[in-house]
Structures are given as structure tokens and as C-alpha cells.
Amino acid sequence: MPSAFVHAPEYDSVQKEELESLPMELLTKVLKELECTDVLRVRQTSRRLHEASKSLDLWLHLYRVYAAASPSISHRLKAPVDTFSQDELEKWLLGVISLISDAKAVARARGPLLSGCCFANSWHYKSSSNSCLGPLL
């Protein structure tokens, strides 16, 4: 039975070429609509998208989105957010997201007793080593 959604590889390449032909400012604006992990996935698709995903403006935006959702995140930085490079900010933000994801996974694995625990559902969870966050915490 024919499907209404037929995958056409040639259509994918046309879309990719059109996306990559956008000015860098517009590519960055498109990437701002994604989650951090999705930005990392898009980064792997082409050199141009990789370049766009390394924008300091993009990572400042992503930081502000996460900070607005959980205000305590901004108190974890040792310096004002504007003083960090793109690489530092990206590493820090991905480290925080990783810690949160790990804490939620532990809480789910332990069952409903800890599912409402503060460390599993907030940005307040802090690793004992902080090694993945380096000097930024």
C-alpha cells in the first residue's frame, strides 16, 4: 500500500542546500529555536551549520532560555555570563544539562519515592566532583 509520506532523498538535499544558503545571522536565528542537544546534532550535518552552531550569540540565547526556566542556574556561574567565550559557555551549559538529566534518571530508577525530590527536578542538583563543569562552577 503506497504511503502518503514517501522519502525522497533528492528533496532532502534541496532543503539542505536552501538552508545552508541562508545568511549566517538567519542560520543562527533558526538554531535558536532548538534545544542544546539538537544544536549539537545539527552541527554534525555540514561545515556551514557547524560554523553557525558555534555562535556566541546562540549560546548566550540558550543560556538565557535555561536561566529563565530555572533562575537558580545563573547563580552557579563564577562570573557574569557575558564574560565567557562560546566554548566555555557551551561546555558549562551542556555540563549542567547533563547533571540534571543524570539526576532525573537516578530519581526515576529509584521510583516514585524520589521522583519529587528537589535535586531531581531542579537546577539545584550539584555533583560532588563538578569535574565536567571545570572552573566555571
ZIJOGI-V272790 format. One record per residue. SS is DSSP state (alpha for helix, beta for strand, coil for the rest). PSI is psi in whole degrees, 0 to 359 (NA if undefined). Layout:
ss->SS psi->PSI
ss->SS psi->PSI
This chain:
ss->coil psi->127
ss->coil psi->141
ss->coil psi->149
ss->coil psi->338
ss->coil psi->97
ss->coil psi->128
ss->coil psi->123
ss->coil psi->102
ss->alpha psi->325
ss->alpha psi->331
ss->alpha psi->321
ss->alpha psi->315
ss->alpha psi->325
ss->alpha psi->314
ss->alpha psi->316
ss->alpha psi->316
ss->alpha psi->320
ss->alpha psi->318
ss->alpha psi->314
ss->alpha psi->342
ss->coil psi->352
ss->coil psi->151
ss->coil psi->153
ss->alpha psi->323
ss->alpha psi->320
ss->alpha psi->323
ss->alpha psi->317
ss->alpha psi->320
ss->alpha psi->320
ss->alpha psi->315
ss->alpha psi->334
ss->coil psi->343
ss->coil psi->355
ss->coil psi->162
ss->coil psi->161
ss->alpha psi->314
ss->alpha psi->326
ss->alpha psi->326
ss->alpha psi->319
ss->alpha psi->324
ss->alpha psi->315
ss->alpha psi->324
ss->alpha psi->330
ss->coil psi->355
ss->coil psi->331
ss->coil psi->163
ss->alpha psi->321
ss->alpha psi->316
ss->alpha psi->328
ss->alpha psi->315
ss->alpha psi->316
ss->alpha psi->325
ss->alpha psi->352
ss->coil psi->14
ss->coil psi->130
ss->alpha psi->321
ss->alpha psi->318
ss->alpha psi->311
ss->alpha psi->330
ss->alpha psi->318
ss->alpha psi->312
ss->alpha psi->320
ss->alpha psi->313
ss->alpha psi->324
ss->alpha psi->312
ss->alpha psi->323
ss->alpha psi->324
ss->alpha psi->324
ss->alpha psi->332
ss->coil psi->89
ss->alpha psi->334
ss->alpha psi->344
ss->alpha psi->323
ss->alpha psi->336
ss->alpha psi->351
ss->alpha psi->346
ss->coil psi->143
ss->coil psi->345
ss->coil psi->168
ss->coil psi->144
ss->alpha psi->328
ss->alpha psi->346
ss->alpha psi->353
ss->coil psi->147
ss->coil psi->169
ss->alpha psi->314
ss->alpha psi->316
ss->alpha psi->315
ss->alpha psi->317
ss->alpha psi->312
ss->alpha psi->316
ss->alpha psi->311
ss->alpha psi->317
ss->alpha psi->326
ss->alpha psi->316
ss->alpha psi->315
ss->alpha psi->321
ss->alpha psi->317
ss->alpha psi->318
ss->alpha psi->314
ss->alpha psi->317
ss->alpha psi->318
ss->alpha psi->319
ss->alpha psi->323
ss->alpha psi->319
ss->alpha psi->317
ss->alpha psi->319
ss->alpha psi->320
ss->alpha psi->329
ss->alpha psi->351
ss->coil psi->187
ss->alpha psi->341
ss->alpha psi->320
ss->alpha psi->359
ss->alpha psi->334
ss->coil psi->6
ss->coil psi->145
ss->coil psi->322
ss->coil psi->339
ss->coil psi->338
ss->coil psi->18
ss->coil psi->176
ss->coil psi->5
ss->coil psi->348
ss->coil psi->132
ss->coil psi->126
ss->coil psi->150
ss->coil psi->333
ss->coil psi->328
ss->coil psi->18
ss->alpha psi->324
ss->alpha psi->345
ss->alpha psi->352
ss->alpha psi->215
ss->alpha psi->1
ss->alpha psi->342
ss->coil psi->NA
